[in-house]
Amino acid sequence: MKDLVELLTKSLVDNPSNVDVAETASDSVVVYEIHVAQDDVGKVIGKEGRIANAIRAIVKAAAAKQGKKVTNEIDTQ
């Protein structure tokens, strides 16, 4: 799942080497923290958050197949 988030994010940004995805698992939810360069934040979030919502939808669909709950957080490095 982490690889999916990383692949989607790296395909959107200008500096894919600056993309870092951290995975934090608790009892009921897995959190993916996406860290990108300051210049690439807008590309990952998109207009009105549309791209960020699309990433969330794809990851949630993949997680639902595995019976997991996930959430994504976007940050800068």
Residue pairs with C-beta under 8 A, 6 or more apart in sequence:
1 23
1 30
1 32
1 59
1 62
1 63
1 66
1 68
1 70
2 21
2 23
2 32
4 58
4 59
4 62
5 21
5 32
5 34
5 55
5 59
5 72
6 19
6 21
8 55
8 58
8 59
9 19
9 21
9 34
9 36
9 44
9 55
10 16
10 19
12 40
12 43
12 44
12 51
13 19
13 36
13 37
13 40
13 43
13 44
14 37
14 39
14 40
14 43
15 36
15 37
15 39
15 40
18 35
18 36
18 37
18 40
18 77
19 34
19 35
19 36
19 40
20 34
20 35
20 77
21 32
21 33
21 34
21 35
22 32
22 33
22 35
23 30
23 31
23 32
23 33
24 30
24 31
24 32
24 33
25 31
28 69
29 69
29 70
29 71
30 63
30 68
30 69
30 70
30 71
31 70
31 71
31 72
31 73
32 59
32 70
32 71
32 72
32 73
33 72
33 73
33 75
34 44
34 72
34 73
34 74
34 75
35 75
35 76
35 77
36 44
36 74
36 75
36 76
36 77
37 76
37 77
38 76
38 77
41 74
41 76
43 51
44 51
44 52
44 55
44 74
45 51
45 52
45 74
46 52
46 54
52 72
52 74
55 72
56 71
56 72
59 70
59 72
60 69
60 70
63 69
63 70
